[in-house]
Every structure is written in structure tokens, then in C-alpha cells.
């Protein structure tokens, strides 16, 4: 049996996870947006999400998955698809500043800040 490509894998995983608020639907809308407007970026964010999800065994994979999935969003796209998902916004270096999210790393618990910093470093290392 052929293993699913990154896009199929991401759609499957996103569809089965229990996540807060409207994150599942927003992620699905993001994937549909990229499929229609930028297939190359769709492939890349799905590759990133899959890679980050498997890179940290023993940890909740969801923060890594969603940060990878939205890692190449523009500010305009983030304001549309990540509204209310402050933790994910905080994890994406390219979305730093600009008032998109209300979560400030210096105001969260140390373990939460550590996770944000580690996810950001992993995304930075992907280029």
C-alpha cells in the first residue's frame, strides 16, 4: 500500500484531531485556499507540518503541526485564517509583531514560552 503524500496526510490528521475553537475548519479553509492559489506553497507547508509533527516524539504534536502548516502564511492570510489562534501565531517567526495575536511570550508560563521558542527555532531552521 502506498503511503499518503504530505497533503493527504495533513488533511487526514487535521480532520481527526480534537482542537480548540475553529482551528480545524480554519486549517481546512487554509489548505483549500492554497490548493486554489499556490499549490507549491501548499506542498511545502504540508511537508513542514508532517516533518515537525514527527520531530518531537513524546510531546503533543498539535502545536508543531499547526505552526508548520501556517508557517508560510502572509500577514493578510494569517489575519483571515488564524484569527483567534494566538498560540499558533506566536509560534511563527514571520508573523512576529504587527498585532496579529494577543499572546505575548513574556507573559506566559515558562513551559509555554519554552515551547513557543522551540517551535520558532525549528521553523527558523527550515528556512
C-alpha positions in Angstrom: 0.0 0.0 0.0 1.3 3.4 -1.0 1.8 5.9 1.9 -0.2 9.1 1.6 1.5 12.2 0.3 2.0 15.1 2.7 -1.2 16.9 1.6 -3.4 13.8 2.1 -1.7 13.1 5.4 -2.2 16.6 6.7 -5.8 16.7 5.6 -6.4 13.3 7.3 -4.7 14.4 10.6 -6.4 17.7 10.7 -9.7 16.1 10.2 -9.4 13.7 13.1 -7.7 15.8 15.9 -9.8 17.4 18.6 -8.6 21.0 18.7 -9.9 24.3 20.2 -12.2 26.7 18.7 -12.4 26.7 14.9 -8.8 25.6 14.3 -9.8 22.5 12.3 -12.1 24.4 10.0 -9.7 27.3 9.6 -6.9 24.9 8.7 -9.1 23.2 6.1 -10.0 26.6 4.6 -6.3 27.4 4.5 -5.5 24.2 2.7 -8.3 24.9 0.2 -7.1 28.4 -0.3 -3.5 27.2 -1.0 -4.8 24.4 -3.3 -6.6 27.1 -5.4 -4.0 29.8 -5.3 -0.5 28.4 -4.6 -0.1 24.6 -5.0 3.7 24.8 -4.5 3.3 26.6 -1.1 0.6 24.0 -0.2 3.1 21.2 -0.7 5.7 23.0 1.3 3.5 23.8 4.3 2.2 20.2 4.4 5.8 18.9 4.3 6.7 21.2 7.1 3.7 20.2 9.2 4.4 16.5 8.8 8.1 16.9 9.5 7.6 19.0 12.6 4.9 16.6 13.9 7.3 13.6 13.8 10.3 15.5 15.1 9.3 15.6 18.8 8.2 12.2 20.0 6.5 12.2 23.4 5.2 15.8 23.0 1.7 16.9 22.0 2.2 17.2 18.2 -0.6 19.7 17.6 1.4 22.9 18.2 4.2 21.7 15.9 1.7 20.6 13.3 -0.3 23.8 13.1 2.8 26.0 13.3 4.3 24.2 10.3 1.0 24.2 8.5 0.6 28.0 8.7 4.4 28.8 8.7 4.3 30.4 5.2 1.1 32.5 5.7 1.4 36.1 4.8 0.1 38.6 7.4 -3.1 39.0 5.3 -3.6 35.3 5.2 -2.9 34.9 8.9 -5.5 37.6 9.7 -8.0 35.6 7.8 -7.2 32.0 8.7 -5.5 32.4 12.2 -7.9 34.8 13.8 -8.2 33.8 17.5 -5.4 31.2 17.3 -2.9 33.3 19.3 -0.6 30.4 20.3 -0.1 29.3 16.7 0.6 32.9 15.6 3.2 33.3 18.5 5.0 30.2 17.1 5.5 31.6 13.6 8.6 33.9 13.4 7.4 35.6 10.2 4.2 36.8 12.0 6.2 38.4 14.8 4.9 41.8 15.8 2.2 43.6 13.8 -0.6 43.0 16.3 -1.9 39.7 14.8 -2.0 37.8 18.1 -2.7 38.8 21.7 -0.3 36.2 23.2 3.0 37.7 24.4 5.8 35.2 25.1 7.0 37.2 28.1 3.5 36.9 29.8 3.0 33.2 29.6 4.2 30.4 31.8 7.8 29.4 31.4 6.9 26.0 29.9 4.6 27.6 27.3 7.3 30.2 26.4 9.8 27.4 26.0 7.5 25.5 23.6 7.0 28.7 21.6 10.7 29.3 21.4 11.4 25.7 20.4 8.8 25.7 17.6 10.1 29.1 16.3 13.6 27.8 16.3 12.5 24.7 14.3 10.7 26.8 11.8 13.7 29.2 11.5 16.0 26.2 10.8 13.7 25.2 7.9 14.4 28.5 6.1 
